[in-house]
């Protein structure tokens, strides 16, 4: 990611986080227990929401994002380790995690299928796999607008795909989807799934 994008990410997202997304994150993250893997932790927006975890290991490949998250690591209410790693090559043993969480991350990962397979590998069987993601909507006008904007948006936002069919990817990679919660006219989804390996 570019340093510029990482610096403007929090100020741009702050109004959305305060209005609604922060509450969605909190409801998704706070109840989770055990050893948790957070994918693409960015600037550490989720860190303050962890309340019941035994430990959180957060991966973030972008050094600028990691550096911005360091104060949030120090003030987290649970043990939290920040790791320089890519979701496509997770440096962890099989069955290491009780839960995996990704928020607004699958849109940017270059190979989401590889990342999802890695999540399956490192999480225990039956582990909750939780996502908060924006997706391509299934409405002709808005969906085509997302398709049209994506090439420009990817350059502006360091690889973010506005039109990724994320829910389909989750299902295709062997996760059992148990619950879907839709927000912002179906653009934003909470996906609660289970690891079936």
N, C-alpha and C positions, 0 to 999 in steps of 0.2 A: 504494500500500500504506500501511497505517497504520504510524506510528512504533512503536507497541507491538508489532505483529507482527514487524517487522524486528528489534526488540531481543530478542525471545524466540526468534527462529528458530534461531540457533546453539545456545543452551543446550538447546532441545528436540531438535534433530537430533544433538547430540554423541554420545549413546549409540549411535544407529543408525549414525552415521559410523564410530565406533570398532569396532563389532561387525562390520559387513559392507559398508555402502555406500561407505565410504572406499576399500576395496580395489577395489570395482567401478569407482568413478570413476578411480582410478589406472590400472587396466588399460585403460580406455577412452581416457583423455586423454594419458598419458605418451608413447605411441609416435608421436603425430601430428606431422607436419612441415609446413613451409611457413608460409604466412600463414593464421592460423586466426581464424574468427569464433566467439565464444562468445555465445550468446543468453541474456539474462536471468541475468547472472552473480551476481546476489544479493549475498551478503556475501563473495564471492570464494573459496568453498570449493574450487573447482577450481584456483586459481592456483598452488598449490605443486606440483601434479602435472605441469605443463607442463615438459618436459625437452628436447625436440627441436625445438620450434617456432622458426621464424625470427622470428615476431612474432605476438602474440595481440591482437586487438581485441575487447574485451568490452563488450557493450552492457547497460545496466541503466537502466530508466526511473525507478526509485524512488530519490529522493535520499538517503533514510535508509539504504537498502541500500548504495548507492554509497559513502556516507561510511564505513560500517563496513568496507568492503572496502579502503579506501585503504592501511592498513598492509600488507595482503597484496599489493597492487600493488607496493609499494616493495620487498618481500622476494622477489618472484617471480624465478625463475631464468632467465627469458627476457624480452625486451622486451614489455611489456604496456601497452596503452593502454585506459583506461576511458572509455566514451562514453555520454553521456546521450541515449538513443535508444529508440524503440519498435520491436519486431520487425515490426510491421505497416507501417512506413515506414522502411526502412533507408537511412541517408544515405551510401550507397556506390555506386560505379559497378558496372555489370554485370561479371561474371567477375573480381571482385576477390580472392576467397578460394579457397584450396586445400582447405579443410576447414571444416565447420560443426559445432559441438558445442552441445547443449542438455541440461542435466541438471535434472530436476524443474522444468521451465518450461512445457511445452506445456499442462499442466493449468490454468495461470493466465492464459495469454494470451487476451484477449477474443475475438479473431478468429484462431484457429489456421490456418484455410485461407489467409488473407491472409499470415500470417507465413511459412508454408511456401512460398508462391509467391515471397515476397521472398527467402527462402533460395535457392531455385532460381535466381533472377535474379542474385544477387551471387556465387554460387559457380561455379567453372569446370565444364565438362562432365566428368562422371566423378568429381567430387570426392566424398570420403567425407562422408556426412552421418550424424552419430552422436548418438543420444539415449539417455538413461537416464530413464525415465518411469514413473510409476504409472498404471495403466489400470483400466477397468472389466473385471472378470473375467467369464468366460463360464460361470458356475455360478449356478444359480437363486437360492439363498438369499443367498450373498455379494453377487451382483450387485444383487439387490433391496435389500439393506442399504445398499450404496453409493448407489443411487438415492435411498433414503429419507434418508440422512444428508447428501447433497450440498447442499441449500439452507441448512441450518444451517452446514455446513462452509465453504461459500463466504463466509458472513458472518464466521465466526471466523478464517478463513485468507486473507482478502483476495482472494477470487475463485477459489480453488482448486476445481476440479471433481474429485471422487473418481471420477466415473463416465464420464469422457471415453473414447471409443473411439479412442485416440491412434494405435494401429497402423494402423487403417483410414484415418485422416486422412493419415498419411504415405504410404500406398500410393496413395490417391486423388489426391494432389497431384503425381504424376509421379516419385516416387523408386522406384528398384529396391531392394527389401529383399533383402539378401544373408545376413543372419544375425540370429537372435533368440535371446536368452538370457533365461530366466525365473528369477525369484527371488521369495521370500516368497509361495509358493502362487500364482504367476502374477500377483500384483498389481504387481510391479515388473519392467519389461522393459528390457533393453539391445537397442536396434535399430541395426544397422549397415546403412546404405543407401548408394546412389550417386545422384548428381545426373544425371538424364538430360534434358538440355535441348538 
